[in-house]
Amino acid sequence: MKMSAKLLMISIVLFSIVMTLGCAGREFAPKDPYMYWYYPKELPEADRAVDDARKAGKDQKCPEDFNAVRDMKEKAYEVYAECRDNEAIATAKEATAKAKALCLLEDVHFDFNKATLSEHAKKILRKDIRILKGNAKIKVSIDGHACQHGSEHYNLRLSRKRANAVREFLVKGGISPRRLSIIAYGKTRPLFAEEPTPRNKNSKEMKANRRVHFETTME
């Protein structure tokens, strides 16, 4: 009986040691629908970053970007459940960085068939420059967009010109080119998928789609 008690005690101690070592760098965070109790700390950190962004109202201020970050965070858990730990951690880190930098910069819009910055756009970009100078760890993807009028090839070129115009203005304003990248989407990712008045160049839908949007990430 005494020997059995000793063996039981040893087993409990060994089990506790294994659990402690196995959970090093992990955090208790049960999450439906997964069966795990402990996750790499980067995953629940992403949860908190997204939740903080929601509490700050960023799900309302920039819903498209917020939803993308939230989906990225959820994707990290899916990948972890498939035993791809390193990929899950990397995805969670990226989601955390994006969540912390949500909605910092304001978009700029363009006149029909133009890639030149209006005075109003320059005013917005000067404010964006001040924000970037005050947050040296932010990196920016400058995403050029166009409305639905015209061919895909032409709008792709136009959206790239718009993104380049914004990048050039930011660089002249003192922002390092290393912090800036460019993506041209043409008319493939409109805010309004349908432009009910295609002949009206100043309809709210067409004006909204002629834009440069910023996706920001915190290093």
Wavefront OBJ file of the C-alpha trace (Angstrom):
o trace
v 0.000 0.000 0.000
v 2.787 2.380 0.923
v 4.634 1.512 -2.296
v 1.491 2.221 -4.329
v 1.099 5.592 -2.621
v 4.721 6.453 -3.401
v 4.296 5.447 -7.042
v 1.148 7.559 -7.275
v 2.935 10.561 -5.781
v 5.890 10.144 -8.137
v 3.518 9.879 -11.095
v 1.733 13.080 -10.068
v 5.034 14.934 -9.692
v 6.322 13.708 -13.047
v 3.039 14.615 -14.730
v 3.193 18.108 -13.209
v 6.751 18.586 -14.453
v 5.833 17.469 -17.972
v 2.813 19.765 -18.038
v 4.888 22.698 -16.799
v 7.579 22.139 -19.412
v 5.032 21.468 -22.138
v 3.186 24.700 -21.436
v 6.248 26.927 -21.256
v 5.641 29.927 -23.452
v 1.966 29.040 -23.683
v -1.137 30.587 -22.221
v -4.317 29.080 -20.834
v -6.996 30.176 -23.308
v -9.730 27.626 -24.064
v -11.337 28.556 -27.371
v -14.281 27.005 -29.152
v -14.482 24.896 -31.219
v -10.946 23.652 -30.543
v -10.024 21.076 -27.923
v -6.848 22.776 -26.715
v -6.502 24.537 -23.374
v -3.056 26.036 -23.893
v -1.839 27.981 -26.915
v 1.399 29.742 -27.854
v 1.152 33.120 -26.155
v 1.118 34.930 -29.517
v -2.391 33.642 -30.307
v -4.213 34.978 -27.225
v -2.155 38.179 -27.599
v -3.725 38.580 -31.033
v -7.137 37.993 -29.462
v -6.539 40.829 -27.001
v -5.186 43.191 -29.669
v -8.258 42.685 -31.839
v -10.552 43.075 -28.842
v -8.780 46.308 -27.854
v -9.286 47.604 -31.395
v -12.977 46.763 -31.207
v -13.330 48.520 -27.845
v -11.690 51.578 -29.414
v -14.428 51.631 -32.049
v -12.199 50.671 -34.944
v -14.672 48.041 -36.113
v -16.915 50.998 -36.971
v -14.254 53.444 -38.122
v -12.571 51.085 -40.600
v -14.741 47.937 -40.748
v -13.092 46.432 -43.828
v -9.627 46.485 -42.282
v -10.909 45.425 -38.870
v -12.711 42.397 -40.317
v -9.585 41.397 -42.249
v -7.459 41.505 -39.083
v -10.081 39.617 -37.097
v -10.192 36.918 -39.788
v -6.395 36.725 -39.776
v -6.415 36.179 -36.023
v -8.996 33.404 -36.347
v -6.926 31.879 -39.130
v -4.012 31.576 -36.708
v -6.101 29.274 -34.510
v -7.189 27.205 -37.509
v -3.594 26.773 -38.613
v -2.509 25.827 -35.083
v -5.231 23.169 -34.948
v -3.622 21.681 -38.068
v -0.318 21.373 -36.152
v 1.432 24.091 -38.180
v 2.730 25.857 -35.086
v 5.290 28.225 -36.626
v 2.867 29.407 -39.298
v 0.173 29.959 -36.671
v 2.513 32.043 -34.513
v 3.641 34.126 -37.499
v 0.020 34.752 -38.513
v -0.929 35.732 -34.970
v 2.000 38.156 -34.732
v 0.985 39.798 -37.993
v -2.618 40.097 -36.794
v -1.450 41.741 -33.557
v 0.732 44.212 -35.437
v -2.079 45.120 -37.831
v -4.642 45.416 -35.031
v -2.468 47.889 -33.143
v -2.075 50.070 -36.247
v -5.688 50.051 -37.457
v -7.313 53.258 -38.749
v -4.301 55.477 -38.139
v -4.101 57.000 -41.614
v -6.885 58.607 -43.621
v -7.548 57.639 -47.240
v -7.255 60.147 -50.074
v -9.485 60.368 -53.145
v -8.957 61.430 -56.735
v -10.836 63.143 -59.530
v -12.059 61.016 -62.419
v -9.221 59.703 -64.597
v -6.646 61.633 -62.540
v -3.625 60.633 -60.465
v -2.756 64.141 -59.272
v -3.242 65.074 -55.640
v -5.894 67.677 -54.872
v -5.256 70.308 -52.219
v -7.655 68.459 -49.938
v -5.709 65.227 -50.470
v -2.443 67.012 -49.662
v -3.964 68.342 -46.449
v -4.908 64.808 -45.419
v -1.469 63.478 -46.329
v 0.276 66.163 -44.270
v -1.711 64.937 -41.281
v -0.779 61.353 -42.145
v 2.885 62.381 -42.303
v 2.694 63.820 -38.777
v 1.192 60.555 -37.552
v 3.900 58.504 -39.249
v 6.659 60.695 -37.849
v 5.212 60.197 -34.386
v 5.045 56.417 -34.851
v 8.373 55.318 -36.285
v 7.530 51.610 -36.059
v 4.616 51.812 -38.488
v 5.030 50.381 -41.968
v 2.544 51.285 -44.683
v 1.129 49.530 -47.715
v -0.142 52.194 -50.124
v -3.028 50.596 -51.995
v -4.163 52.254 -55.224
v -7.751 51.814 -56.421
v -9.944 52.936 -59.316
v -13.651 53.094 -60.102
v -15.404 50.607 -62.384
v -15.370 52.826 -65.461
v -12.820 51.734 -68.080
v -10.798 48.600 -68.834
v -9.027 46.503 -66.215
v -5.616 47.192 -67.754
v -6.122 50.955 -67.844
v -7.444 51.123 -64.291
v -4.582 49.002 -63.011
v -2.110 51.519 -64.443
v -4.144 54.439 -63.103
v -4.329 52.965 -59.605
v -0.538 52.435 -59.632
v -0.009 56.066 -60.636
v -2.224 57.169 -57.744
v -0.302 55.027 -55.263
v 3.009 56.356 -56.584
v 1.794 59.951 -56.286
v 0.956 59.370 -52.626
v 4.244 57.570 -51.957
v 6.215 60.410 -53.538
v 4.393 62.980 -51.393
v 5.073 61.000 -48.210
v 8.760 60.593 -49.063
v 9.106 64.311 -49.792
v 7.458 64.890 -46.420
v 10.258 63.011 -44.671
v 8.974 59.429 -44.499
v 11.583 56.774 -45.274
v 10.877 54.825 -48.489
v 11.770 51.661 -46.561
v 8.551 52.068 -44.582
v 6.405 52.306 -47.705
v 5.262 49.711 -50.230
v 2.795 49.926 -53.103
v 0.009 47.673 -54.355
v -2.133 48.520 -57.389
v -5.584 46.931 -57.337
v -7.193 48.731 -60.256
v -10.928 48.177 -60.060
v -10.724 44.720 -58.438
v -11.401 45.806 -54.828
v -13.980 48.606 -54.886
v -15.693 49.962 -51.812
v -18.893 49.878 -53.864
v -19.091 46.836 -56.123
v -21.890 48.453 -58.093
v -21.851 51.979 -59.413
v -25.532 52.612 -60.159
v -24.837 55.762 -62.141
v -21.746 54.967 -64.270
v -22.206 58.097 -66.397
v -22.146 60.295 -63.315
v -18.445 60.727 -62.614
v -19.194 62.430 -59.306
v -21.576 59.855 -57.869
v -20.706 58.941 -54.290
v -19.920 55.375 -55.386
v -17.432 56.352 -58.082
v -15.805 59.002 -55.885
v -15.412 56.495 -53.047
v -13.797 53.930 -55.346
v -11.214 56.394 -56.727
v -8.920 56.238 -53.739
v -5.628 55.352 -52.158
v -6.093 53.299 -49.030
v -3.456 52.673 -46.348
v -2.868 49.336 -44.663
v -0.631 49.829 -41.660
v 1.421 47.395 -39.626
v 3.309 47.969 -36.396
v 6.825 46.515 -36.349
l 1 2 3 4 5 6 7 8 9 10 11 12 13 14 15 16 17 18 19 20 21 22 23 24 25 26 27 28 29 30 31 32 33 34 35 36 37 38 39 40 41 42 43 44 45 46 47 48 49 50 51 52 53 54 55 56 57 58 59 60 61 62 63 64 65 66 67 68 69 70 71 72 73 74 75 76 77 78 79 80 81 82 83 84 85 86 87 88 89 90 91 92 93 94 95 96 97 98 99 100 101 102 103 104 105 106 107 108 109 110 111 112 113 114 115 116 117 118 119 120 121 122 123 124 125 126 127 128 129 130 131 132 133 134 135 136 137 138 139 140 141 142 143 144 145 146 147 148 149 150 151 152 153 154 155 156 157 158 159 160 161 162 163 164 165 166 167 168 169 170 171 172 173 174 175 176 177 178 179 180 181 182 183 184 185 186 187 188 189 190 191 192 193 194 195 196 197 198 199 200 201 202 203 204 205 206 207 208 209 210 211 212 213 214 215 216 217 218 219
